Amino acid sequence: MKQTIESLPLVKEITDVLQQLGIKEVNPAYSTGLVWGGHEGRSTRTITSPADGNTIATVNMANADDYDQVVQTAQEAFKVWRKTPAPKRGEVVRQIGDRLRKHKEALGKLVSYEMGKIYQEGLGEVQEMIDICDFAVGLSRQLHGFTMHSERPQHRMYEQYHPLGIVGVISAFNFPVAVWSWNAMLAAVCGDVIIWKPSEKTPLTGVACQHIIREVLTENELPEGIFNLIIGDAEIGSLMSHDKRVPLVSATGSTHMGKKVGEAVGARLGKSLLELGGNNAIILTENADLEMALRAIVFGAVGTCGQRCTSTRRLIIHENIYDQVKERLLKVYPNLPIGHPLDSTTLIGPLIDKDAVNAFSNALEKVQQEGGTLLTGGEVLSGDGFETGTYVKPAIVEAENHYEMVQEETFAPILYLIKYSGEVENAIEIQNGVRQGLSSAIFSTSLLETEAFLSHWGSDCGIANVNIGTSGAEIGGAFGGEKETGGGRESGSDAWKVYMRRQTNTINYSRELPLAQGIKFDIMD
Ligand code: UN1
């Protein structure tokens, strides 16, 4: 498990990536797409890689005045952008997608190095960005509404969608760029302008995206203020959430954070789109194809080191196959290659920081106090290549669903094994028996079981999969979940509607003025 990556070629590799993506030693606090601001006199944050502890670069942190400046610029840009025909806006997004294709390897590498996910997943993340650009380009010619027949003669009714204004995007460290792009590219073709506050843990990938976008904006002679970036901490998120000038705030992260955003936006009757914690389960029935299931379970539980909101956290296994599944997992887990995320043999990189490691260790301690049995893993790795203290061995714990720790989302690679007996309904009840409702899956070749899982008394999650794991959703579907996951939907399908304001229009082309519901209201003249 020792890391094999050579440090010298890596330094060169990272230096090249930073240069290609325009990352400086010290980066300004905000960008309005064309212009960077907040060059000095701000507090700073130095970003180190969770992979090896090396400093990548420093960012200036925006203050309240910077925020205000960005909002004002965005308001001006909105006046221009909303008048640009939607397919033309789509053309700009198409060019952004092309630019992302060109920088896919470099950006994927920076995602990997700054956040800690393995390079393959870094590339996957950039691919999600490219895919949503393609989706948004098509969407730019399909922002459609319904027409309805009026109850009144010679009247026509229809519905249309108009741009909303400024969309605030608060993104999390675990998908530092993809989730922003899901929001930003759709919002952009919808005619909105975007203010992005990336996670303060991973702002550099955000800076890189702004540089990429800048080239496109310049070539298209577009004004500043359409795609904005503001680097800051929770204070900036709070300003945005309370700000009436921002009609929609889309936030991804913990339920704790989401509640704060939701309350602040709700208090001013703004719109919020929340994509918060998950507590995702895979059900394994007696009819599961175990070979397939095993791959999905391991990818879901340890992929991104358990730091996806879609990560598999609970495995609900029929008692008749429980021992067999446990044995198979216990064979695979100890051999999973843990190491530097840019080493091509690694499958598990580090956790984002030491706080995440502490949360992992504390959860394991608490769940054992509650009666759980740690079957494998749980160690914090040290020694050669693991000096950062951010690498852990993924854990498997035998547990019961009602345990407090099992009910929580611990953002780390802990997989709880839970036994069920009898019919699939019992497994579904366990699966639904948590506060969160993002993703869920069943492995079964029985139509009766899989249809029950998908039925109206089945999974209560926003995502329910059959013979596929809980993570790794495609961008074409609406992404999000129920209950404490927040209820928002991003990405594909008709998720675009939240980025627009809806208007119902009734047009009278007669010479009379009949009232709806047959009401008589004749005035004398
Ligand atoms: C997230 O973890 O916030 O479905 C997003 C997935 C990815 C997106 C995850 N496409 O796992």
Residues whose N, C-alpha, C, O or C-beta is under 5 A from the ligand:
A	BS01	UN1	F175 Q307 R308 C309 T310 S471 G472 A473
